[in-house]
Amino acid sequence: MPQEIADQLREAHETYRHLVEGIPAVLYVDANDDHSSNIYTSPQIEPLLGFTVEQWRDDPALWVDRMHEDDRERVLTFREFSPSFGGLLARHSQRNSARIFIAVFSYVRSLII
């Protein structure tokens, strides 16, 4: 790969990373497997929910365990069927690390890469 192309690719990657990590939202990418294994979670997870990226990545059940019980069945059904619709928006309550419920809006979109 010529150096100019490598430099442009590196610059585009850095620009995208700064954009993703600069918005006041959590961006995450999960694998399409039985556990929705985490591939990437933006660092905003910590100030917004109180969990480190590592905690979120290493405990696949954390988001379900912290979800309000009144929302759990609906959100899990939503997650199961979202690939069929290309992308869906859901609202649910999530308990942060201080055990306080906050409103969470999730946009789920399945992509095959």
C-alpha positions in Angstrom: 0.0 0.0 0.0 1.5 3.3 -1.0 2.4 5.6 1.9 0.0 8.3 0.8 -3.0 5.9 0.9 -1.9 4.5 4.3 -1.7 8.1 5.6 -5.2 8.9 4.3 -6.6 5.8 5.8 -5.0 6.6 9.2 -6.3 10.1 9.1 -9.8 8.9 8.2 -9.7 6.4 11.1 -8.6 9.1 13.5 -11.3 11.5 12.3 -14.0 8.9 12.7 -12.7 7.8 16.1 -12.8 11.5 17.4 -16.3 11.9 16.0 -17.6 8.7 17.6 -15.9 9.4 20.9 -17.0 13.0 21.0 -20.8 12.7 20.8 -22.8 12.4 24.1 -24.0 8.9 23.3 -22.8 5.4 23.6 -22.0 3.7 20.3 -21.5 0.0 20.5 -21.0 -2.9 18.0 -22.0 -6.4 19.0 -21.4 -9.7 17.1 -24.4 -11.5 15.7 -24.0 -14.5 18.0 -26.0 -16.1 20.8 -24.5 -13.7 23.4 -24.3 -10.5 21.2 -20.6 -10.5 22.1 -19.3 -7.0 22.3 -16.8 -5.9 19.7 -16.6 -2.2 20.4 -18.1 0.2 23.0 -17.3 3.9 23.0 -15.8 5.4 26.2 -19.0 7.4 26.9 -20.4 4.3 28.6 -18.5 5.2 31.7 -19.8 8.8 32.3 -23.3 8.0 31.0 -23.9 4.6 32.7 -21.0 4.3 35.2 -19.5 1.2 33.8 -16.1 0.9 32.2 -15.8 -0.3 28.6 -14.1 -3.4 30.0 -17.0 -4.2 32.4 -19.5 -3.7 29.6 -17.5 -5.9 27.2 -16.6 -8.6 29.6 -20.1 -9.2 31.1 -22.6 -9.9 28.2 -25.5 -10.1 30.7 -24.8 -6.7 32.3 -27.2 -4.8 30.1 -30.0 -7.3 30.6 -29.4 -7.5 34.3 -29.5 -3.7 34.6 -32.6 -3.3 32.5 -35.9 -2.5 34.3 -37.9 -5.7 34.7 -41.0 -4.0 33.0 -39.0 -3.5 29.8 -37.0 -6.7 29.7 -39.3 -9.0 27.7 -40.2 -6.2 25.1 -36.5 -5.2 24.6 -35.3 -8.8 24.2 -38.1 -9.5 21.7 -37.1 -6.3 19.9 -33.5 -7.4 19.8 -34.5 -10.8 18.4 -36.5 -9.4 15.5 -34.6 -6.2 14.7 -32.5 -7.8 11.9 -35.7 -8.5 10.0 -36.5 -4.8 9.8 -33.2 -3.3 9.0 -33.2 -1.1 12.1 -35.5 -0.3 15.0 -35.6 2.3 17.8 -36.5 1.2 21.3 -36.8 3.0 24.6 -36.2 1.3 27.9 -35.0 2.1 31.5 -31.5 1.0 32.4 -30.0 1.0 36.0 -26.7 2.7 36.0 -23.8 1.8 38.3 -25.3 3.9 41.1 -28.5 1.7 40.7 -30.5 4.7 39.5 -32.8 4.1 36.5 -32.2 6.3 33.5 -34.0 6.4 30.1 -32.1 4.7 27.3 -32.9 4.9 23.6 -31.4 2.2 21.5 -31.2 2.1 17.7 -30.4 -1.4 16.6 -29.3 -2.0 13.0 -27.9 -5.3 11.7 -25.1 -5.1 9.2 -23.3 -8.0 7.5 -19.7 -7.1 7.1 
